[in-house]
Amino acid sequence: MKQPYVAIILVNWNTEEDTIACLESLKKIKYQNYKIFVVDNNSEEESVVKLRSASERYDVTLIENSVNDGFAAGNNVGIDRALKEDFDYFLLLNNDTEVAPDFLDELVLAAEENKKGGLFAPKIYFYDNPKMIWHAVCKFSWIGGGRPLQYKQIDKNPEEREVKKTEYISGCAMLIRRSILEKVGKLSEDFFMYYEDTDFSLATKKAGFELLYVPSSHIWHKVSKSTKKAMTNPLIHYYHVRNALLLSKRQAPKFVLFGIYLWSIAHYMKQILKIVILPSKRESSKMIRRGIKDFYKGKFRKIEA
């Protein structure tokens, strides 16, 4: 019996060494019927040159974008290219991951056995601590947001095989059934970065599909390097607050949305106070205020300079 055909899509932005390590990992997988697309989001020339060489070595399709319009847009370019072929599934995979040899076999098996499922997630470990869980089953609420239940816990059951429902799936590794792209559409590019995967997950649930976690599929994410550096950048606070409001507008029930709008006004006023009395928080507070203002002005995608 012929294996389902899988498109694997990676997005690169000046992190070619991670991308090449990911390709080397994918080279060792057992699954046979797949094709890899690497989308470069307008990286520096040195990065692109290395990717061109790697694309020949690893037999991948390299797509070079002339602009960086964000994570969702980069993945959508890859999806658009792949939709021209007869793929059954589309795997969005962060370029700073490495995978177990059977990870794709397990994901596809779960998808074939669970036809109500629309999106499928592997068990994701920290790369620097290979037995510690980064993402597994996730909960979501409009009060607390998204929460991975086993975050930073040592995996006590690595042989676990029971497929479970989850409430959202990280874009770090997301297997998408083709019919989802036809019925729900692609990732929203309004977010630029952060929350587009949650938005896509919630939209898929609204369309009547299940989100499923496949614990027998394992990958490792080099999350520590980027996260610690990113959280010191005030711009990150801009995207978090603006996109949290955008996610709410797109997916939250109306009665919840009203409360979130009241919260945003109070949060805006709080930043004015912090700017006055907490100089160390001034830049972050300014970006939070701007993020809230831009949401109400309808300014989305990449922040204007």
N, C-alpha and C positions, 0 to 999 in steps of 0.2 A: 504493500500500500504506500502510495506516494506521500511524503511528508508535506504538511502545509508550508506554503512559501512565505518567508518572513523577511521584511525589510528592517534592517537595523540602522537607526539614524543617530549620529553623533554630531554635536555642534562644538566647534573649536573657536576660541578667541584668545590668541597669544598664549596658548597652553599646549603647544604641539608635543612636548615631551610626555605629558599625561595622555594625550590622544594616541600617540604611538605605543605607549605601554598598554593602553586599552586594546588597541588593534592586535598587539602581540598576544594578549590574553584571549581575545576572540578567535584568534588563529587556532587555538587549542581546543575549541569546543567540539563536542561530539555531533551536534546537530549539523546536518548537511545542506538542507535546502534553504539557504538564506543569501542575502546580498547586503553589503554594507555601503551606506552613504555617509560621507563626512561633509558637513556644511561648515565652511569657514566664514565667520562673521567679520570680514574685513580686517583681518589681523595684519600685523606688520610684515613686511616683505620677507624677512628672515624666517618667520614662522611658516609662511605660505610655501616658501621654497622647500623647507623640510617636509611639509605635508605632501607636496607634489611627488617628492621622491618616495615617501612612505606609501602613497596611494598605488604606486607601481609595484612595490614590494609585496603589499598585502592585497592587491587586486580589489581595490575599493573605488567607488565613484566619488570623486572630489568635486564639490560644488563651491565656487568662490563667489561670495556676495561682495558687492561693491560698497555696501553700507552695513553697519551693525545696528539692526533694529530690535535687538533683544533676543532672549531665549526662545520665546514662543515663535517669533518670526523666523528665526533660524531653523527651528524644527519644522515649521510649516513649509518652508522652501523644500526641505527634504521630503516631506509628505507629498507635496505637489508633484515632485519628480517621480516618486515611487508609485503614486496613484495611476500613472500612465502604464504601469505593468500589473500583472495579475497576482499581486500579493494578497495573501489571506489575512496576515497580521502585520502590524507596524510596531516596532519596539523603539521607544525613545529611551536612549541610554546616555547618562552623563559621561563625558569624555574622561573624567577623573575617577573612573571605576575600573575594577578588574573583576573577572567573573569565574565561577566554577565551571569545569568542563561540561557539566550536564545541566547548567542553569536554564538554557533555552529549551531543552527537552522537557524539563519539568513544567515550565511556563506553558508551553504549547499543549502538553498533555492535559493540564488543568483546563485550558481554554476549550479543548475539544470535548472534554467530559462535562463541562458546565456551560451549556449553551445560553443560559440566562446571563452569564457574565459578559460584561462589556470591556472592562479594564482589569488587568491582572498585575500584581506586584510580587516581586521576590522578597525574600528576607535579606535585608541590607545590613552589613556589619561595618564598623569603623575599620578602615584600612590599617591604621596605626595600632589598633587593638583588635585583632582578627576574630576574637570570640565575643566581643561586646557589640550589642545590637544598636544600630542607628535607627532603622525603621522596620516595623513589623505591622501588627494590627494597629490601626489608628482610629481614634475617636474624634468627633467634631461637634462643636456646639457654637451657637452664635454669641454666647457669653464668654466662653473660654478659648474659642478658636480650635485649631488642630492640635492633637496631642498623641504622639506615638506611645503606646502603652508600655512597651518594654525598653524605652529609651535609656541607653547607658547601662543596661543590665547585661551581665554575662549570660550567654545562651546556655540554659540548663537542659535544653531538648533539641540539639542540632539535627536529630534524626526525625523530627516531627514531619508528618506528611498531610495532616488534615487541612484541606482548603477551607478558609474561613472568610466570612464577610468582613469588610472593612469600610470605614466611612469616608475616607479619601485616600488617594494614592499619590505618592511623591513622583514628580517628573524626573527624578533621578533615574528611575527604571520603571517604565510603564508599557506593558504590552496592550495594544489596542486592536480590537476586532475591526475588520474593515467596515462592517455595517455601521459602526459607531461614527466613523468619519462621514459616512453618507447620510446619517440621520441627525447627528448632533453638530457636525461640522468639525473644524480644526480648533487649535488653541487660540484664545483671544489675544490679539497683539496689542490691545490697549494697555496691558499691564507692564510691558517691557521686561520687568523682572519681578519675581515674587507673586505668588497666589494664582498664577495662571493654571497650575496643575490642580489646585483645589477647585477653582472655577470649573475646569473641565470635568473633574470628578463629580461635582454636584450636578452639573448639566447632564451627565451620563445617567445618574440616578434618577433625575427628573424624567428622563426619556424611558424609564422602566427597566433599566439594566442593573445588574448587580456589580459591585466592586469587590474583587476577590483577592485575597492574600494567599500566596503559594509558598509555604514555609520550607518546602523541599528544594526550592530554587534559591541559590546563594550568590550574592555579589558583595564586593567590598568597596567602600566609598572613601576617597581621600578628603573627607570633609574638613578636617582640622585646619589645613593650610589656608583655605580660602575664608572660612567663617570668622576666625579670630581677627584677621586683617580687615575684613569687610565691616565688622561691627564697630570699628573705630571711625568709620567714614560717615559724616553727617548725612550724606546723600542716601544712605541706606534707610535712615529714619523717614526720609521723604517718601520713598517707594513703599515702605511698610504701611504708613498711615493712609496714604492716598489709595493704595491698592486694596487695603482692608475695606475701605469705604466703597470702592468700586465693586469688590466681590459681593458686599452686602446688597448693593443696588441691583446687581445682576441676579442674585440667587436667594436672598433672604425673603421670608414671608413679610407682608406689608406691616404687620403689627410689630415685628422685630425691627424692621427698617426704621420705623419712627423713633424707637428707643436709641438706635445707633446714631441717628442724626442728632438727637439731643446730646448724646455722649460726645460727639465730635465738636459741638459748640463749646461744651464745658472743657474739653481737652485743649481747644484753641485758646481759651482764656487762661488756662493753666500755664501755657507756654509763655504768655506775656509776662506773667509773674516770675517764671523761672529766668527769663531773659534779664529781668531787673535784679534779682537777688542771687542768682547762681551763674556767675560769669563762666565757669567751666562747662556749663550746659548750653551756653548761648547759641553756638552754631547749630547744635542738634535741634534746639527748640525753634530756631528760625526755619529750619528745613521742615519740621513737623507742621508749623503754621503754613508754610508754603504748600505742603502736600494737601492739607485740608482745603486751603483756598483753591488750589488747582482742581481738586475734585469737584467743588461746587461750580467752577467755571467751565467744567467739561474738558479740561486739559489733561490728556492721557498720553500713553506711549512714553517715549524718551523725554526726560525733562529738558526744557529749553535752557540754553546757556544764559 
